[in-house]
Amino acid sequence: MTEVEFTHVGGPTVLIEFGGWRLLTDPTFDPPGRTYRFGWSTSSRKLTSPAIQAADLPPIDAVLLTHDHHADNLDHAGRALLPGAGAVITTASGARRLAAGAHGLRPGHTHHLHSPDKPTITITATPCRHGPPLSRPITGDVIGFALTWPEQRHGPLWITGDTVLYPAVRETAAALRPGTVLLHLGGVRFPQTGPLHYTMTAAHALTLLDTITPTTVLPVHYEGWRHFRETRDHITATLDTAPAAATRPFTWLPTGQPHHHRLTIRP
């Protein structure tokens, strides 16, 4: 078994520690109160502070950045810490924008993190669609990440990234059979685009997870911003109507506090 420590900073930002590695997902550390524009005449206000300040983080070996062009996944303070990280892994288009040694991946492509005294981590980019069909030219490229390392027998650790449920995500989940899922939720919608969603809803997540039966599901990206339309209360209400077997893997990470999790062998 491998013990992994997850610390939820807020939104999609999680510090993941295991085997001597420190990985940070989608760094967002700006204070609340500012309104950010996302394109297509959409915008949103940040509502809550990060549970941990960027200055209080330990040294970061790698940032796993699902996309660089939306402030709820990379804000100003988050961008400022990138040069101090050992590596930045993101989309191919994002790496071109960030430059300064960022590693760009397309879905299905891999990057390896090596260190003499740590297990080698294989990071595989997984597909995302950050909106309805044909929205990619507007919403931009996004990826998730599947993490594997030697002697890992529980299935990959899968960070879904900001995505709606669509065939490529279903096919990826079925192929990966992840043991632990860091699940981006929030059911993002904007007044300008009506009922269209830009991230997964809890109902769609249950549909996805029913086919892969992970051992642990850790929801993130559901609080702290005005455009997150499904908060923890909304998600919990949906889970309350589902069969117990479907909701058993869900674990809510306390913000700002380390959560120790053993990645166990799958049945």
Secondary structure as UniProt FT lines:
FT   STRAND          2..10
FT   TURN            11..12
FT   STRAND          13..18
FT   TURN            19..20
FT   STRAND          21..25
FT   TURN            32..33
FT   STRAND          35..39
FT   TURN            40..41
FT   STRAND          42..46
FT   HELIX           54..56
FT   STRAND          62..64
FT   TURN            71..73
FT   HELIX           76..81
FT   HELIX           82..84
FT   STRAND          88..91
FT   HELIX           92..98
FT   TURN            100..101
FT   STRAND          103..105
FT   TURN            107..108
FT   STRAND          110..113
FT   TURN            116..117
FT   STRAND          121..127
FT   TURN            133..134
FT   HELIX           136..139
FT   STRAND          143..148
FT   TURN            150..151
FT   STRAND          157..159
FT   HELIX           167..176
FT   STRAND          180..184
FT   HELIX           191..193
FT   TURN            194..195
FT   HELIX           202..209
FT   TURN            210..212
FT   STRAND          216..220
FT   TURN            226..227
FT   HELIX           232..240
FT   HELIX           244..247
FT   TURN            248..249
FT   STRAND          258..263
//
